[in-house]
Amino acid sequence: MISGLVLERHDRSNAQAQSCAMKVMDRAFDPAFGEAWTASQLAGIMALQGTWLTLAKLDAATLGFCLTRSIFDEAELLLLAVDQGWRGRGIGSSLIRDCLTVARGRGIKSVHLEVRATNNAVQLYNKSGFNHVNTRRDYYRGADGQLYDAMSLRLDL
Ligand SMILES: CC(C)(COP(=O)(O)OP(=O)(O)OC[C@H]1O[C@@H](n2cnc3c(N)ncnc32)[C@H](O)[C@@H]1OP(=O)(O)O)[C@@H](O)C(=O)NCCC(=O)NCCS
């Protein structure tokens, strides 16, 4: 864990927090895979009840974020990203741990997610306790039109 790292949670629309997340989003995801969301997609989901956005901040800088949505007793971890220069230092793991802590506190029974099958993040999710439940063929469309399978992962709390 990086000394001074603060996890800042937002439960409802917050233009400044969303703008911080978008700065990471625009840099963190390789456009080749079509995984990043637009600002309007992020704004749309933040307007829905049960969504929360957690920013990982060091002083004024946002180094990463995690976006989760819950419906009744289930949650979906929608997006997780850490700035390139700060990877491999436990920020992604901290964001996942925080997501699970919040979910438990809200009485959520299971968390699921979709991740590109060839994304190294699969290892991180497995280490964090998620298990493979399904593969969705051709779920992601890359910038050049190539299709990529998604793995559906699930963690029971
Ligand atoms: C996935 C991501 C959030 C991980 O963030 P991070 O801060 O580097 O994660 P951590 O430092 O907590 O990594 C913990 C473990 O995950 C695994 N891991 C994470 N990223 C990895 C990578 N690129 N390659 C291989 N293993 C990786 C490692 O096993 C690591 O364990 P270790 O420290 O014992 O080696 C980051 O790589 C990222 O932003 N990727 C681009 C966006 C993305 O694809 N998000 C996931 C889909 S929404």
The ligand as an SDF file (V2000), in Angstrom:
LIG
                    3D

 48 50  0  0  0  0  0  0  0  0999 V2000
   -5.7250   -4.1030  -13.8810 C   0  0  0  0  0  0  0  0  0  0  0  0
   -5.0930   -2.9120  -13.1510 C   0  0  0  0  0  0  0  0  0  0  0  0
   -6.2130   -2.0550  -12.5790 C   0  0  0  0  0  0  0  0  0  0  0  0
   -4.2240   -3.4530  -12.0050 C   0  0  0  0  0  0  0  0  0  0  0  0
   -3.8140   -2.3620  -11.1980 O   0  0  0  0  0  0  0  0  0  0  0  0
   -2.4850   -2.4550  -10.2900 P   0  0  0  0  0  0  0  0  0  0  0  0
   -2.5090   -1.3000   -9.3580 O   0  0  0  0  0  0  0  0  0  0  0  0
   -1.2900   -2.6270  -11.1350 O   0  0  0  0  0  0  0  0  0  0  0  0
   -2.7650   -3.8260   -9.5040 O   0  0  0  0  0  0  0  0  0  0  0  0
   -1.9200   -4.3870   -8.2690 P   0  0  0  0  0  0  0  0  0  0  0  0
   -0.6150   -3.6800   -8.1600 O   0  0  0  0  0  0  0  0  0  0  0  0
   -2.8170   -4.3760   -7.0980 O   0  0  0  0  0  0  0  0  0  0  0  0
   -1.6770   -5.8940   -8.7890 O   0  0  0  0  0  0  0  0  0  0  0  0
   -1.9030   -6.9800   -7.9860 C   0  0  0  0  0  0  0  0  0  0  0  0
   -1.6900   -8.2750   -8.7550 C   0  0  0  0  0  0  0  0  0  0  0  0
   -2.4020   -8.3450   -9.9690 O   0  0  0  0  0  0  0  0  0  0  0  0
   -1.6320   -8.9640  -10.9970 C   0  0  0  0  0  0  0  0  0  0  0  0
   -1.4930   -8.0090  -12.0890 N   0  0  0  0  0  0  0  0  0  0  0  0
   -1.9770   -6.7690  -12.1320 C   0  0  0  0  0  0  0  0  0  0  0  0
   -1.6980   -6.1920  -13.3140 N   0  0  0  0  0  0  0  0  0  0  0  0
   -0.9880   -7.1000  -14.0060 C   0  0  0  0  0  0  0  0  0  0  0  0
   -0.3940   -7.0840  -15.2790 C   0  0  0  0  0  0  0  0  0  0  0  0
   -0.4840   -6.0140  -16.1040 N   0  0  0  0  0  0  0  0  0  0  0  0
    0.2550   -8.1910  -15.6870 N   0  0  0  0  0  0  0  0  0  0  0  0
    0.3380   -9.2690  -14.8860 C   0  0  0  0  0  0  0  0  0  0  0  0
   -0.2150   -9.3180  -13.6700 N   0  0  0  0  0  0  0  0  0  0  0  0
   -0.8680   -8.2550  -13.2280 C   0  0  0  0  0  0  0  0  0  0  0  0
   -0.3200   -9.3190  -10.3810 C   0  0  0  0  0  0  0  0  0  0  0  0
   -0.4470  -10.6950  -10.1010 O   0  0  0  0  0  0  0  0  0  0  0  0
   -0.2490   -8.5020   -9.1220 C   0  0  0  0  0  0  0  0  0  0  0  0
    0.2680   -9.2490   -8.0930 O   0  0  0  0  0  0  0  0  0  0  0  0
    1.7960   -9.0570   -7.6230 P   0  0  0  0  0  0  0  0  0  0  0  0
    1.8900   -7.6120   -7.1720 O   0  0  0  0  0  0  0  0  0  0  0  0
    1.9150  -10.0440   -6.5280 O   0  0  0  0  0  0  0  0  0  0  0  0
    2.6270   -9.3300   -8.8370 O   0  0  0  0  0  0  0  0  0  0  0  0
   -4.2030   -2.0740  -14.1150 C   0  0  0  0  0  0  0  0  0  0  0  0
   -3.2760   -2.9450  -14.7470 O   0  0  0  0  0  0  0  0  0  0  0  0
   -4.9810   -1.3310  -15.1880 C   0  0  0  0  0  0  0  0  0  0  0  0
   -5.4350   -0.1980  -14.9820 O   0  0  0  0  0  0  0  0  0  0  0  0
   -5.1480   -1.9210  -16.3780 N   0  0  0  0  0  0  0  0  0  0  0  0
   -5.8350   -1.2560  -17.4990 C   0  0  0  0  0  0  0  0  0  0  0  0
   -7.3210   -1.1720  -17.2640 C   0  0  0  0  0  0  0  0  0  0  0  0
   -7.9530   -2.5440  -17.1830 C   0  0  0  0  0  0  0  0  0  0  0  0
   -7.7350   -3.3630  -18.0580 O   0  0  0  0  0  0  0  0  0  0  0  0
   -8.7670   -2.7850  -16.1210 N   0  0  0  0  0  0  0  0  0  0  0  0
   -9.3680   -4.0790  -15.8710 C   0  0  0  0  0  0  0  0  0  0  0  0
  -10.6500   -4.2780  -16.5920 C   0  0  0  0  0  0  0  0  0  0  0  0
  -11.9320   -3.1820  -16.0740 S   0  0  0  0  0  0  0  0  0  0  0  0
  1  2  1  0
  2  3  1  0
  2  4  1  0
  2 36  1  0
  4  5  1  0
  5  6  1  0
  6  7  2  0
  6  8  1  0
  6  9  1  0
  9 10  1  0
 10 11  2  0
 10 12  1  0
 10 13  1  0
 13 14  1  0
 14 15  1  0
 15 16  1  0
 15 30  1  0
 16 17  1  0
 17 18  1  0
 17 28  1  0
 18 19  1  0
 18 27  1  0
 19 20  2  0
 20 21  1  0
 21 22  1  0
 21 27  2  0
 22 23  1  0
 22 24  2  0
 24 25  1  0
 25 26  2  0
 26 27  1  0
 28 29  1  0
 28 30  1  0
 30 31  1  0
 31 32  1  0
 32 33  2  0
 32 34  1  0
 32 35  1  0
 36 37  1  0
 36 38  1  0
 38 39  2  0
 38 40  1  0
 40 41  1  0
 41 42  1  0
 42 43  1  0
 43 44  2  0
 43 45  1  0
 45 46  1  0
 46 47  1  0
 47 48  1  0
M  END
$$$$
